[in-house]
């Protein structure tokens, strides 16, 4: 569907993108994830036509669109700021692209009202000025405007970042459902790991203008291809000191394990599991789960346990920690994953 082949982007002497290769499948929700300044938005803008690559090609359905004007790419765009016209009505904002297509007034109104219903935007709001709407309502207007022209692709640049946490989670779920209902190929840019893991069919993790890994959320989280991905995605423990030796791991490599892979006071020992004693140093209460900081010799780790509302570990309490070697991710000094 969308192919980026050997994309290089330069701004004067600065290379913003180094040899980017991505293949997005039709109907896929594909996320560009990474910290600020990593190149994810530049890649999105290269697809939409706002940035011209120094090298490489952009293809859609096998057709080279690298030099195709923005307005002829049939790509819907939702910007971080929504880029709505605050003095115009909701109806006119949504209809903007349809007017450029020179459709008649009746057809425009029919399409606007239809898409408003699909994105759960109250018809009573259509004749209000956009500036009178809440952040969540404005976000729906931006989505409706992007979808009303029936684009083959929709690109979203951090569309939820301006919303409060609760609304962000609510709209995130609606966004995913909407995308599946429309079946539209979607490229989504975010720095939020949880957002990426929740929404995506596949994720490309960016770092300093390069792609570190492309994979499903499960692959990215549980089989991180590099130390950067491993540390950027979610919370993780770095194993060191005597614990590395006790686990029979090479001291020449860097070893990591996810918090939920540590088993506190396991009921039974599996064949591949090492059990070591530790001391609870602190705890953080999150409601659904509790995060404990545990000292194991000269190594400090964190572990999470489901909160049953009854069994709380006390500070200073001794605990048995089970660690399975297959749950450890190991990397060499070049940050490449190796077998533990």
C-alpha positions in Angstrom: 0.0 0.0 0.0 2.5 2.6 1.2 6.2 2.1 0.5 9.1 4.2 1.6 12.2 3.2 -0.2 15.6 4.4 1.0 14.3 7.8 2.1 16.9 10.4 3.0 15.9 13.8 4.2 18.4 16.7 4.6 17.9 20.2 6.0 21.0 22.0 4.7 23.9 20.0 6.3 21.7 18.1 8.8 20.6 14.7 7.9 17.1 14.3 9.4 16.3 10.8 8.0 18.8 8.1 7.2 17.8 5.5 4.6 14.2 4.9 5.9 12.4 1.8 4.5 8.8 1.1 5.5 6.0 -0.9 3.9 2.5 -0.2 5.3 -0.2 -2.8 4.4 -3.7 -1.8 3.2 -6.1 -1.2 6.1 -3.2 -1.3 8.7 -2.9 1.0 11.7 0.8 1.7 11.5 2.5 3.9 14.2 5.7 5.9 14.1 7.0 6.0 17.6 10.0 7.7 19.2 11.2 10.7 21.3 11.1 14.3 20.2 13.4 15.0 17.2 13.8 11.4 16.2 12.4 11.8 12.6 8.9 10.4 13.0 7.0 13.6 12.0 9.5 14.3 9.2 8.7 10.8 7.8 5.0 11.5 8.0 5.5 14.9 6.3 7.5 13.1 3.5 4.5 10.8 2.9 2.0 13.7 2.8 4.2 15.8 0.5 5.1 18.6 2.9 8.8 17.5 2.9 10.7 16.5 -0.3 13.2 13.7 0.2 16.8 14.2 -0.8 17.0 10.6 -1.9 14.5 7.7 -2.1 10.9 7.2 -3.3 7.4 7.3 -1.8 5.0 4.8 -3.5 1.3 4.2 -2.9 -0.1 1.0 -4.5 3.1 0.8 -6.6 2.7 4.3 -8.0 5.6 6.7 -7.3 4.1 9.8 -5.7 7.4 11.4 -4.5 6.9 14.5 -6.6 3.1 14.5 -6.6 1.5 17.7 -5.2 0.0 17.5 -1.7 -3.6 18.0 -2.8 -3.4 15.2 -5.4 -2.1 12.5 -3.0 -5.6 11.5 -1.7 -4.2 11.5 1.9 -6.3 12.9 4.8 -4.2 14.7 7.4 -4.9 15.4 11.1 -2.4 17.8 12.7 -1.4 18.0 16.3 -3.1 21.4 16.6 -6.0 20.1 14.5 -5.4 23.2 12.2 -9.1 24.1 12.2 -10.5 27.5 11.3 -11.7 28.8 14.7 -14.1 31.5 13.3 -15.8 29.1 10.9 -18.6 26.8 11.8 -18.1 23.1 12.3 -20.0 22.4 9.1 -17.8 24.7 7.0 -14.6 23.2 8.6 -15.7 19.7 7.7 -16.8 20.8 4.2 -13.6 22.6 3.4 -12.1 19.8 1.3 -15.4 19.0 -0.4 -15.7 22.7 -1.5 -12.2 22.4 -3.1 -13.6 19.4 -5.0 -16.4 21.8 -6.2 -19.3 19.5 -5.1 -22.7 21.1 -5.0 -24.2 22.4 -1.8 -26.7 19.6 -1.2 -24.1 16.9 -1.8 -21.7 18.7 0.6 -24.3 18.9 3.4 -25.3 15.3 2.9 -21.7 14.1 3.2 -20.9 16.4 6.2 -24.0 15.2 8.2 -23.2 11.6 7.4 -19.5 11.8 8.5 -20.5 13.8 11.6 -22.8 10.9 12.6 -20.1 8.3 12.0 -17.6 10.1 14.3 -20.3 10.6 16.9 -20.4 14.4 16.6 -23.8 15.8 17.6 -25.6 17.4 14.6 -26.6 20.3 16.9 -22.9 21.3 16.9 -22.6 21.6 13.1 -23.6 25.3 13.0 -21.5 26.4 16.0 -18.1 28.1 15.6 -15.3 25.6 16.2 -13.9 28.0 18.9 -16.9 27.2 21.0 -16.2 23.5 21.2 -14.3 21.4 23.7 -10.9 19.8 22.9 -12.6 16.4 22.4 -15.2 17.8 20.1 -12.6 19.7 18.1 -10.7 16.5 17.7 -13.8 14.8 16.2 -14.2 17.7 13.8 -10.6 17.3 12.7 -11.2 13.5 12.1 -14.4 14.2 10.3 -12.7 16.8 8.0 -10.0 14.3 7.2 -12.4 11.5 6.4 -15.2 13.3 4.6 -13.3 13.4 1.3 -12.9 9.6 1.5 -9.1 9.5 1.3 -7.2 6.2 0.7 -4.9 7.0 3.6 -5.1 9.0 6.7 -2.1 10.5 8.5 -2.3 11.7 12.2 0.4 13.7 13.9 0.0 13.3 17.7 -3.7 14.1 17.5 -4.4 13.3 21.1 -1.5 15.2 22.7 -3.5 18.3 23.6 -6.2 16.5 25.5 -6.4 15.6 29.2 -5.4 12.0 30.2 -8.9 10.7 30.7 -10.3 12.1 27.4 -7.1 10.9 25.6 -7.8 7.3 26.7 -11.5 7.5 25.7 -10.8 9.0 22.3 -7.9 6.5 21.7 -10.3 3.6 22.0 -12.8 5.4 19.8 -10.1 6.2 17.2 -9.1 2.5 16.9 -12.7 1.4 16.5 -13.3 4.1 13.9 -10.3 3.1 12.0 -11.4 -0.5 11.9 -14.9 0.5 10.9 -13.7 2.6 8.0 -11.0 0.1 7.1 -8.7 3.0 6.2 -5.0 2.7 6.1 -3.7 4.9 8.9 -0.2 6.2 9.8 -0.1 7.6 13.3 2.7 9.6 15.0 3.2 9.6 18.7 5.8 9.7 21.5 3.5 7.9 23.8 4.5 4.2 24.2 1.2 3.1 25.7 -0.7 4.8 22.9 1.4 3.0 20.3 1.0 -0.4 22.0 -2.7 0.0 22.4 -3.6 1.3 18.9 -1.2 -0.3 16.5 -1.1 -3.3 14.2 2.6 -2.6 13.7 5.0 0.0 15.1 8.2 1.6 13.7 10.5 2.8 16.5 12.6 5.8 15.5 15.8 7.0 17.0 18.0 9.8 15.7 16.6 9.7 12.2 16.8 5.9 11.9 14.4 3.1 12.4 15.5 0.8 15.2 12.8 -1.8 14.8 9.5 -2.5 13.0 7.2 -5.1 14.5 3.9 -5.9 16.2 3.3 -4.4 19.7 4.2 -7.8 21.1 7.4 -8.1 19.2 8.5 -4.5 20.1 7.7 -5.0 23.8 8.8 -8.6 24.4 11.5 -9.0 21.7 13.1 -5.6 21.5 15.7 -5.5 18.7 18.1 -3.0 20.4 18.9 -1.5 23.8 17.2 1.7 22.7 13.9 0.0 22.0 14.2 -2.1 25.1 14.6 1.0 27.3 12.2 3.3 25.4 9.2 0.9 25.5 7.7 0.6 28.9 9.5 0.1 32.2 12.4 -2.3 32.5 15.2 -3.6 34.9 18.8 -3.6 34.0 20.5 -6.6 35.7 24.0 -6.2 37.1 26.5 -7.3 39.7 26.4 -10.7 41.4 22.9 -11.4 40.0 24.3 -11.5 36.5 26.8 -14.2 37.6 24.2 -16.1 39.5 22.0 -16.3 36.4 25.0 -17.6 34.4 24.9 -14.6 32.1 27.9 -13.1 30.4 29.3 -10.0 32.1 30.3 -8.7 28.7 26.7 -8.0 27.7 23.8 -5.8 28.9 20.9 -7.7 30.3 17.3 -6.5 30.9 14.1 -7.9 32.1 10.5 -6.5 32.2 9.0 -5.8 35.6 6.1 -8.2 35.2 8.6 -11.1 34.4 9.9 -11.1 37.9 7.9 -13.4 40.1 7.5 -12.5 43.8 7.2 -15.4 46.1 6.4 -17.9 43.3 4.2 -20.8 44.4 6.3 -23.3 42.5 9.7 -23.3 40.8 9.9 -23.9 37.1 12.8 -25.9 35.6 14.4 -22.8 34.0 13.9 -20.5 36.9 16.5 -19.1 39.3 15.2 -18.1 42.7 17.0 -15.5 44.8 16.3 -13.6 48.0 15.6 -9.9 48.1 14.4 -7.2 50.4 11.5 -4.8 49.7 12.8 -1.2 49.7 9.7 0.7 48.7 6.3 0.3 47.0 4.1 2.4 44.7 0.3 1.9 44.7 -1.4 2.1 41.3 -4.8 0.6 42.2 -4.8 -2.2 39.6 -1.3 -3.3 40.5 1.5 -2.5 43.0 5.1 -1.8 42.0 7.8 -2.9 44.4 11.4 -1.8 44.5 13.5 -4.8 45.7 17.2 -5.1 46.6 18.8 -8.3 45.4 22.4 -8.2 46.7 24.0 -5.3 44.8 21.3 -5.1 42.2 18.1 -3.0 42.6 15.0 -4.2 40.6 11.4 -3.3 40.3 8.5 -5.9 40.1 4.8 -5.5 39.8 2.0 -7.6 41.4 -1.7 -7.6 40.8 -3.4 -5.8 43.6 -5.8 -8.2 45.4 -6.6 -5.7 48.1 -5.3 -8.0 50.8 -1.7 -9.0 50.5 0.6 -6.1 50.7 4.4 -6.5 51.1 5.9 -4.4 53.8 9.0 -2.3 53.5 11.9 -4.4 54.8 10.2 -7.7 54.2 12.2 -10.5 52.7 10.9 -12.0 49.5 11.8 -14.8 47.1 12.2 -13.6 43.5 11.9 -16.0 40.6 13.7 -15.1 37.3 13.4 -17.2 34.1 16.4 -16.9 31.8 14.1 -16.9 28.7 12.5 -13.6 29.9 15.9 -11.8 29.8 16.8 -9.6 26.8 20.6 -9.3 26.2 22.5 -6.8 24.0 26.1 -6.3 23.0 27.9 -2.9 23.1 26.6 -2.2 19.5 23.1 -2.4 21.1 22.2 -5.4 19.0 20.1 -8.2 20.6 21.9 -11.5 21.3 20.8 -14.8 22.8 20.9 -14.7 26.6 
